Amino acid sequence: MDEVKEPEKPEEKKPMDQEEYQKYQEEMAKKKMASVMAHWQWYLLLGVVLLILGIVGLGILPFVTLASIAVFGVFLIIGGSVMIVMALFASGETGGTRVLQLLLAALYLLVGFAMIGEPLLSAQILTFILGAAYFVFGIVKVLMGFKTPGGGLIIFSGAIDFLIGVLILANWPEWSPWVIGIFVAVELIVVGASFIALSLQARSIKNNPELQV
């Protein structure tokens, strides 16, 4: 009788050491930069569009706030619907897991429809949560800074966060139509400026072969 050969076990991948991990990161960074150099015009266009949207958004903050809440509500509804489908039709799920998924999906749908149906109230709630988060995180970062050697920067960052939280909470709910819009608009400006800087750097490297490593 022929001996039955046992299936060969796949070789276990060894974790990368520090040197291998550094080389991997450098390789990925080179690939990313090569992609940016090949399409730097599109990165520049995207950066300009985001920058313009952010600047325009600063002038229509209430609209940006309500639009952001509506978009977030739509995402929650989509996420809840997907979770329901997965809970009902995915195989290998236990009854308890399905129930938890359905309850979480129902929460997603409830919050999503509430955000779309009551955007002003949702803005007030989210603004309060945001202010409270900045307030608490600011205190935590300041305390961490005092316990960290050379933690002056952490203390400064925590103080800024604490001040932002105090300002938001002190002016709540009057600031609700503007706060979220400000964060979204500023984020668009920062991301847009980053894309512009990245695209111009990539163009400079592409046009100067001596800069390429």
Backbone as CSV, one residue per row, in Angstrom:
resi,resn,N_x,N_y,N_z,CA_x,CA_y,CA_z,C_x,C_y,C_z
1,MET,0.842,-1.199,0.000,0.000,0.000,0.000,0.875,1.246,0.000
2,ASP,0.454,2.209,-0.814,1.214,3.451,-0.849,0.958,4.244,0.434
3,GLU,2.025,4.784,0.934,1.884,5.586,2.141,1.168,6.895,1.817
4,VAL,0.271,7.255,2.702,-0.462,8.502,2.528,0.392,9.636,3.072
5,LYS,0.701,10.540,2.189,1.537,11.659,2.616,0.677,12.719,3.300
6,GLU,1.188,13.175,4.416,0.487,14.246,5.127,0.667,15.553,4.373
7,PRO,-0.388,16.342,4.309,-0.259,17.638,3.610,0.791,18.516,4.288
8,GLU,1.588,19.114,3.443,2.632,19.965,3.993,2.027,21.208,4.620
9,LYS,2.534,21.507,5.803,2.052,22.691,6.497,2.711,23.922,5.902
10,PRO,1.935,24.954,5.696,2.541,26.178,5.169,3.549,26.746,6.152
11,GLU,4.610,27.252,5.599,5.646,27.817,6.461,5.120,29.064,7.160
12,GLU,5.397,29.077,8.458,4.969,30.236,9.236,5.891,31.405,8.950
13,LYS,5.254,32.564,8.692,6.052,33.745,8.438,6.626,34.278,9.734
14,LYS,7.923,34.492,9.712,8.569,35.042,10.894,8.321,36.537,10.958
15,PRO,8.096,37.050,12.164,7.909,38.503,12.282,9.177,39.247,11.870
16,MET,8.998,40.391,11.229,10.134,41.173,10.772,10.860,41.793,11.961
17,ASP,12.187,41.803,11.860,12.943,42.509,12.892,12.937,44.000,12.584
18,GLN,13.599,44.775,13.427,13.568,46.227,13.296,14.151,46.694,11.963
19,GLU,15.260,46.073,11.541,15.903,46.475,10.293,15.026,46.150,9.095
20,GLU,14.411,44.955,9.092,13.527,44.565,7.994,12.290,45.462,7.935
21,TYR,11.779,45.801,9.100,10.596,46.661,9.144,10.916,48.054,8.618
22,GLN,12.108,48.549,8.938,12.515,49.868,8.455,12.671,49.859,6.935
23,LYS,13.275,48.778,6.404,13.414,48.659,4.958,12.047,48.578,4.280
24,TYR,11.128,47.856,4.913,9.772,47.732,4.366,9.091,49.099,4.313
25,GLN,9.231,49.871,5.383,8.635,51.201,5.413,9.240,52.111,4.342
26,GLU,10.568,52.024,4.173,11.224,52.840,3.158,10.753,52.456,1.761
27,GLU,10.585,51.137,1.545,10.119,50.681,0.220,8.699,51.161,-0.071
28,MET,7.839,51.076,0.948,6.465,51.533,0.767,6.414,53.043,0.533
29,ALA,7.279,53.787,1.223,7.328,55.237,1.032,7.778,55.581,-0.385
30,LYS,8.758,54.815,-0.925,9.224,55.046,-2.290,8.116,54.751,-3.304
31,LYS,7.368,53.655,-3.070,6.270,53.311,-3.980,5.184,54.380,-3.953
32,LYS,4.904,54.883,-2.745,3.889,55.922,-2.616,4.321,57.191,-3.350
33,MET,5.588,57.573,-3.157,6.082,58.773,-3.816,6.109,58.589,-5.330
34,ALA,6.458,57.381,-5.789,6.458,57.114,-7.226,5.053,57.267,-7.805
35,SER,4.044,56.802,-7.049,2.662,56.947,-7.505,2.260,58.417,-7.553
36,VAL,2.675,59.176,-6.532,2.343,60.598,-6.511,3.034,61.326,-7.661
37,MET,4.310,60.971,-7.942,5.028,61.616,-9.036,4.366,61.333,-10.378
38,ALA,3.822,60.130,-10.527,3.190,59.772,-11.793,1.855,60.489,-11.992
39,HIS,1.202,60.864,-10.892,-0.122,61.495,-11.002,-0.172,62.789,-10.192
40,TRP,0.910,63.538,-10.152,0.960,64.714,-9.292,-0.073,65.761,-9.692
41,GLN,-0.442,65.809,-10.980,-1.431,66.800,-11.411,-2.791,66.563,-10.740
42,TRP,-3.153,65.282,-10.605,-4.435,64.961,-9.981,-4.404,65.276,-8.488
43,TYR,-3.273,65.021,-7.829,-3.139,65.374,-6.411,-3.229,66.890,-6.234
44,LEU,-2.628,67.629,-7.164,-2.686,69.090,-7.101,-4.125,69.570,-7.285
45,LEU,-4.829,68.992,-8.265,-6.221,69.377,-8.510,-7.092,69.065,-7.297
46,LEU,-6.897,67.884,-6.731,-7.672,67.512,-5.544,-7.386,68.466,-4.395
47,GLY,-6.113,68.818,-4.209,-5.758,69.743,-3.140,-6.390,71.105,-3.330
48,VAL,-6.379,71.612,-4.549,-6.977,72.919,-4.834,-8.483,72.884,-4.585
49,VAL,-9.143,71.808,-5.030,-10.591,71.698,-4.838,-10.931,71.663,-3.349
50,LEU,-10.198,70.843,-2.567,-10.460,70.759,-1.130,-10.191,72.087,-0.438
51,LEU,-9.116,72.757,-0.857,-8.786,74.052,-0.259,-9.892,75.072,-0.529
52,ILE,-10.378,75.110,-1.766,-11.459,76.045,-2.117,-12.734,75.715,-1.340
53,LEU,-13.051,74.414,-1.241,-14.241,74.014,-0.494,-14.128,74.428,0.973
54,GLY,-12.936,74.273,1.550,-12.747,74.674,2.937,-12.904,76.169,3.137
55,ILE,-12.332,76.958,2.227,-12.439,78.418,2.330,-13.889,78.866,2.151
56,VAL,-14.569,78.277,1.163,-15.981,78.600,0.956,-16.802,78.165,2.167
57,GLY,-16.441,77.009,2.720,-17.168,76.493,3.882,-17.110,77.420,5.081
58,LEU,-16.006,78.150,5.239,-15.906,79.100,6.353,-16.940,80.217,6.249
59,GLY,-17.399,80.467,5.041,-18.409,81.514,4.849,-19.833,81.020,4.986
60,ILE,-20.031,79.715,4.984,-21.389,79.144,5.100,-21.380,78.045,6.168
61,LEU,-20.896,78.397,7.346,-20.703,77.392,8.400,-21.984,76.650,8.789
62,PRO,-23.129,77.348,8.961,-24.346,76.592,9.308,-24.697,75.534,8.263
63,PHE,-24.539,75.869,6.981,-24.822,74.895,5.922,-23.856,73.710,6.006
64,VAL,-22.569,73.992,6.240,-21.576,72.921,6.343,-21.898,72.011,7.525
65,THR,-22.316,72.621,8.641,-22.676,71.824,9.814,-23.831,70.885,9.512
66,LEU,-24.905,71.427,8.946,-26.085,70.605,8.655,-25.781,69.553,7.589
67,ALA,-24.985,69.930,6.571,-24.632,68.971,5.524,-23.786,67.839,6.097
68,SER,-22.856,68.170,6.994,-22.004,67.139,7.606,-22.833,66.177,8.433
69,ILE,-23.795,66.713,9.178,-24.663,65.852,9.991,-25.511,64.953,9.100
70,ALA,-26.031,65.508,8.002,-26.845,64.703,7.077,-26.022,63.579,6.461
71,VAL,-24.797,63.893,6.045,-23.923,62.872,5.441,-23.597,61.789,6.461
72,PHE,-23.285,62.200,7.690,-22.978,61.219,8.733,-24.196,60.344,9.016
73,GLY,-25.391,60.969,9.009,-26.603,60.189,9.217,-26.818,59.163,8.118
74,VAL,-26.543,59.546,6.875,-26.671,58.607,5.751,-25.694,57.446,5.910
75,PHE,-24.458,57.749,6.323,-23.469,56.690,6.534,-23.933,55.717,7.619
76,LEU,-24.526,56.251,8.690,-25.028,55.380,9.755,-26.156,54.488,9.246
77,ILE,-27.037,55.047,8.420,-28.143,54.248,7.872,-27.608,53.148,6.965
78,ILE,-26.637,53.491,6.130,-26.035,52.473,5.248,-25.344,51.400,6.083
79,GLY,-24.581,51.831,7.100,-23.893,50.870,7.946,-24.863,49.968,8.692
80,GLY,-25.958,50.546,9.203,-26.957,49.732,9.892,-27.627,48.740,8.959
81,SER,-27.920,49.161,7.744,-28.555,48.256,6.774,-27.628,47.095,6.418
82,VAL,-26.347,47.396,6.216,-25.376,46.336,5.906,-25.267,45.357,7.067
83,MET,-25.275,45.882,8.299,-25.177,45.003,9.469,-26.392,44.087,9.574
84,ILE,-27.573,44.583,9.225,-28.773,43.746,9.258,-28.652,42.604,8.253
85,VAL,-28.212,42.930,7.036,-28.044,41.901,6.006,-27.027,40.853,6.457
86,MET,-25.907,41.310,7.026,-24.883,40.375,7.494,-25.402,39.503,8.623
87,ALA,-26.170,40.088,9.540,-26.686,39.319,10.669,-27.694,38.270,10.233
88,LEU,-28.491,38.585,9.215,-29.544,37.667,8.786,-29.048,36.579,7.845
89,PHE,-28.043,36.899,7.023,-27.651,35.969,5.972,-26.235,35.412,6.122
90,ALA,-25.425,35.968,7.031,-24.064,35.445,7.206,-24.129,34.105,7.911
91,SER,-23.307,33.169,7.436,-23.283,31.842,8.035,-22.278,31.800,9.173
92,GLY,-22.497,30.860,10.077,-21.548,30.659,11.161,-21.745,31.578,12.350
93,GLU,-22.814,32.372,12.348,-23.059,33.272,13.468,-23.963,32.580,14.482
94,THR,-23.670,32.755,15.763,-24.516,32.204,16.811,-25.716,33.109,17.015
95,GLY,-26.722,32.560,17.718,-27.922,33.351,17.944,-27.654,34.620,18.721
96,GLY,-26.791,34.525,19.755,-26.474,35.705,20.551,-25.769,36.780,19.747
97,THR,-24.865,36.339,18.866,-24.142,37.300,18.028,-25.092,38.003,17.066
98,ARG,-26.023,37.246,16.496,-26.994,37.845,15.577,-27.831,38.898,16.293
99,VAL,-28.260,38.570,17.513,-29.094,39.520,18.264,-28.323,40.802,18.544
100,LEU,-27.053,40.661,18.952,-26.239,41.851,19.223,-26.043,42.687,17.966
101,GLN,-25.789,42.014,16.845,-25.616,42.738,15.580,-26.895,43.468,15.183
102,LEU,-28.047,42.813,15.372,-29.315,43.441,15.018,-29.613,44.627,15.927
103,LEU,-29.288,44.496,17.221,-29.503,45.606,18.143,-28.602,46.794,17.785
104,LEU,-27.335,46.504,17.457,-26.417,47.562,17.068,-26.858,48.209,15.757
105,ALA,-27.325,47.378,14.819,-27.813,47.909,13.545,-29.029,48.803,13.768
106,ALA,-29.925,48.381,14.673,-31.099,49.204,14.973,-30.687,50.544,15.575
107,LEU,-29.655,50.531,16.422,-29.147,51.779,17.003,-28.588,52.684,15.911
108,TYR,-27.820,52.105,14.991,-27.276,52.869,13.864,-28.405,53.528,13.065
109,LEU,-29.431,52.737,12.747,-30.540,53.261,11.951,-31.289,54.354,12.709
110,LEU,-31.515,54.118,13.996,-32.248,55.094,14.804,-31.509,56.429,14.845
111,VAL,-30.202,56.364,15.132,-29.399,57.587,15.207,-29.301,58.247,13.828
112,GLY,-29.126,57.429,12.786,-29.014,57.976,11.436,-30.256,58.724,11.006
113,PHE,-31.434,58.108,11.204,-32.682,58.787,10.825,-32.935,60.006,11.710
114,ALA,-32.539,59.922,12.990,-32.714,61.069,13.880,-31.851,62.244,13.433
115,MET,-30.619,61.950,12.981,-29.729,63.018,12.531,-30.257,63.689,11.277
116,ILE,-30.868,62.907,10.392,-31.439,63.489,9.178,-32.735,64.235,9.479
117,GLY,-33.545,63.672,10.380,-34.830,64.293,10.688,-34.724,65.505,11.598
118,GLU,-33.745,65.510,12.511,-33.570,66.625,13.445,-32.120,67.103,13.411
119,PRO,-31.709,67.730,12.305,-30.293,68.119,12.188,-29.865,69.175,13.203
120,LEU,-30.759,70.119,13.555,-30.388,71.158,14.516,-30.170,70.570,15.908
121,LEU,-31.079,69.709,16.333,-30.919,69.050,17.626,-29.676,68.171,17.632
122,SER,-29.447,67.471,16.514,-28.249,66.627,16.403,-26.993,67.475,16.489
123,ALA,-27.015,68.660,15.879,-25.863,69.559,15.941,-25.597,69.988,17.371
124,GLN,-26.647,70.268,18.127,-26.480,70.659,19.516,-25.876,69.524,20.342
125,ILE,-26.383,68.312,20.140,-25.874,67.164,20.906,-24.416,66.891,20.559
126,LEU,-24.097,66.874,19.260,-22.727,66.598,18.836,-21.772,67.700,19.285
127,THR,-22.245,68.952,19.275,-21.399,70.057,19.725,-21.084,69.913,21.214
128,PHE,-22.080,69.538,21.995,-21.848,69.337,23.439,-20.864,68.196,23.675
129,ILE,-21.043,67.082,22.942,-20.119,65.949,23.082,-18.712,66.357,22.692
130,LEU,-18.590,67.130,21.612,-17.288,67.583,21.147,-16.618,68.480,22.188
131,GLY,-17.386,69.432,22.731,-16.830,70.312,23.755,-16.410,69.550,24.996
132,ALA,-17.252,68.598,25.432,-16.912,67.798,26.607,-15.669,66.957,26.362
133,ALA,-15.532,66.417,25.146,-14.364,65.597,24.814,-13.089,66.432,24.862
134,TYR,-13.130,67.623,24.271,-11.957,68.503,24.325,-11.633,68.890,25.769
135,PHE,-12.656,69.149,26.563,-12.457,69.524,27.957,-11.753,68.408,28.727
136,VAL,-12.269,67.188,28.602,-11.703,66.047,29.339,-10.320,65.683,28.811
137,PHE,-10.177,65.595,27.477,-8.881,65.234,26.899,-7.824,66.277,27.235
138,GLY,-8.227,67.551,27.308,-7.280,68.593,27.670,-6.731,68.385,29.069
139,ILE,-7.615,68.073,30.017,-7.172,67.818,31.391,-6.257,66.605,31.451
140,VAL,-6.648,65.534,30.760,-5.841,64.310,30.764,-4.452,64.568,30.179
141,LYS,-4.382,65.304,29.061,-3.088,65.579,28.427,-2.207,66.455,29.315
142,VAL,-2.799,67.423,30.006,-2.014,68.262,30.923,-1.432,67.421,32.048
143,LEU,-2.257,66.549,32.628,-1.769,65.681,33.705,-0.671,64.746,33.200
144,MET,-0.849,64.209,31.993,0.186,63.350,31.406,1.474,64.133,31.162
145,GLY,1.338,65.391,30.742,2.512,66.213,30.479,3.340,66.448,31.718
146,PHE,2.679,66.634,32.880,3.415,66.844,34.123,4.151,65.582,34.570
147,LYS,3.635,64.417,34.156,4.275,63.159,34.543,5.297,62.678,33.525
148,THR,5.365,63.352,32.359,6.278,62.950,31.298,7.499,63.862,31.283
149,PRO,8.712,63.298,31.282,9.904,64.146,31.193,9.895,64.962,29.891
150,GLY,10.126,66.258,30.016,10.088,67.119,28.843,8.720,67.192,28.215
151,GLY,7.671,67.168,29.048,6.305,67.144,28.520,5.701,68.506,28.307
152,GLY,6.539,69.514,28.079,6.017,70.863,27.883,5.071,70.971,26.702
153,LEU,5.420,70.287,25.597,4.569,70.333,24.408,3.223,69.660,24.672
154,ILE,3.247,68.571,25.434,1.997,67.877,25.767,1.122,68.768,26.633
155,ILE,1.749,69.468,27.593,1.000,70.379,28.462,0.377,71.506,27.636
156,PHE,1.170,72.057,26.712,0.663,73.135,25.858,-0.506,72.655,25.014
157,SER,-0.363,71.467,24.411,-1.438,70.908,23.592,-2.684,70.652,24.433
158,GLY,-2.478,70.123,25.643,-3.609,69.880,26.527,-4.306,71.160,26.942
159,ALA,-3.518,72.214,27.181,-4.105,73.497,27.556,-4.961,74.066,26.424
160,ILE,-4.476,73.910,25.175,-5.246,74.366,24.023,-6.555,73.587,23.908
161,ASP,-6.464,72.259,24.052,-7.674,71.430,23.994,-8.651,71.826,25.101
162,PHE,-8.129,72.054,26.304,-8.971,72.442,27.436,-9.659,73.774,27.158
163,LEU,-8.919,74.726,26.596,-9.484,76.035,26.284,-10.582,75.923,25.226
164,ILE,-10.320,75.097,24.197,-11.348,74.893,23.155,-12.612,74.299,23.775
165,GLY,-12.438,73.301,24.646,-13.584,72.689,25.306,-14.363,73.675,26.150
166,VAL,-13.652,74.517,26.904,-14.313,75.522,27.740,-15.102,76.507,26.883
167,LEU,-14.487,76.969,25.772,-15.162,77.921,24.894,-16.428,77.322,24.284
168,ILE,-16.337,76.065,23.856,-17.503,75.427,23.236,-18.621,75.247,24.257
169,LEU,-18.277,74.741,25.441,-19.297,74.492,26.461,-19.883,75.797,27.000
170,ALA,-19.038,76.824,27.122,-19.526,78.102,27.646,-20.497,78.782,26.689
171,ASN,-20.362,78.499,25.401,-21.222,79.134,24.398,-22.226,78.153,23.795
172,TRP,-22.421,77.025,24.471,-23.398,76.044,24.008,-24.774,76.427,24.524
173,PRO,-25.851,76.306,23.765,-25.928,75.751,22.400,-25.851,76.803,21.294
174,GLU,-25.543,78.082,21.658,-25.545,79.135,20.645,-24.558,78.851,19.517
175,TRP,-23.425,78.210,19.852,-22.400,77.944,18.841,-22.663,76.675,18.030
176,SER,-23.731,75.958,18.346,-23.977,74.665,17.695,-24.021,74.730,16.171
177,PRO,-24.620,75.775,15.569,-24.663,75.795,14.094,-23.311,76.048,13.438
178,TRP,-22.292,76.462,14.231,-21.018,76.854,13.623,-19.854,75.924,13.959
179,VAL,-19.869,75.313,15.158,-18.675,74.598,15.633,-18.288,73.460,14.701
180,ILE,-19.221,72.570,14.406,-18.907,71.419,13.555,-18.484,71.888,12.174
181,GLY,-19.153,72.917,11.673,-18.786,73.460,10.362,-17.364,73.996,10.348
182,ILE,-16.954,74.656,11.445,-15.583,75.167,11.530,-14.579,74.024,11.455
183,PHE,-14.820,72.956,12.216,-13.895,71.821,12.217,-13.814,71.185,10.835
184,VAL,-14.958,71.027,10.172,-14.964,70.416,8.841,-14.241,71.307,7.838
185,ALA,-14.528,72.618,7.869,-13.903,73.542,6.917,-12.397,73.619,7.118
186,VAL,-11.965,73.711,8.380,-10.528,73.770,8.667,-9.840,72.476,8.242
187,GLU,-10.510,71.345,8.471,-9.939,70.059,8.046,-9.773,70.010,6.534
188,LEU,-10.759,70.513,5.801,-10.655,70.556,4.335,-9.484,71.434,3.899
189,ILE,-9.312,72.572,4.562,-8.211,73.470,4.220,-6.866,72.804,4.486
190,VAL,-6.734,72.166,5.644,-5.465,71.521,6.006,-5.142,70.380,5.048
191,VAL,-6.149,69.533,4.768,-5.921,68.395,3.861,-5.617,68.898,2.452
192,GLY,-6.353,69.921,2.001,-6.104,70.471,0.673,-4.701,71.039,0.548
193,ALA,-4.261,71.803,1.570,-2.908,72.358,1.548,-1.860,71.254,1.569
194,SER,-2.137,70.177,2.300,-1.195,69.048,2.353,-1.060,68.382,0.990
195,PHE,-2.185,68.180,0.302,-2.136,67.582,-1.037,-1.389,68.486,-2.020
196,ILE,-1.606,69.793,-1.918,-0.907,70.720,-2.807,0.598,70.657,-2.564
197,ALA,0.999,70.685,-1.280,2.426,70.621,-0.952,3.033,69.300,-1.419
198,LEU,2.300,68.197,-1.233,2.802,66.891,-1.646,2.955,66.819,-3.163
199,SER,1.972,67.347,-3.900,2.037,67.285,-5.362,3.184,68.146,-5.899
200,LEU,3.395,69.327,-5.325,4.486,70.191,-5.773,5.849,69.578,-5.453
201,GLN,5.929,68.918,-4.294,7.174,68.224,-3.958,7.440,67.085,-4.939
202,ALA,6.383,66.331,-5.271,6.529,65.225,-6.217,6.929,65.737,-7.591
203,ARG,6.353,66.858,-8.021,6.720,67.435,-9.317,8.186,67.866,-9.321
204,SER,8.627,68.463,-8.213,10.018,68.906,-8.117,10.975,67.725,-8.204
205,ILE,10.638,66.644,-7.505,11.494,65.447,-7.537,11.491,64.825,-8.929
206,LYS,10.306,64.802,-9.574,10.203,64.198,-10.906,11.041,64.990,-11.933
207,ASN,11.058,66.319,-11.796,11.791,67.161,-12.759,13.281,67.260,-12.443
208,ASN,13.688,66.746,-11.293,15.111,66.789,-10.907,15.565,65.379,-10.571
209,PRO,16.061,64.624,-11.540,16.447,63.232,-11.296,17.477,63.071,-10.182
210,GLU,18.303,64.109,-9.964,19.319,63.991,-8.915,18.706,63.934,-7.519
211,LEU,17.436,64.391,-7.387,16.766,64.324,-6.089,16.182,62.944,-5.831
212,GLN,16.072,62.128,-6.874,15.489,60.789,-6.713,16.525,59.838,-6.166
213,VAL,16.090,59.086,-5.146,17.022,58.139,-4.512,16.939,56.797,-5.213
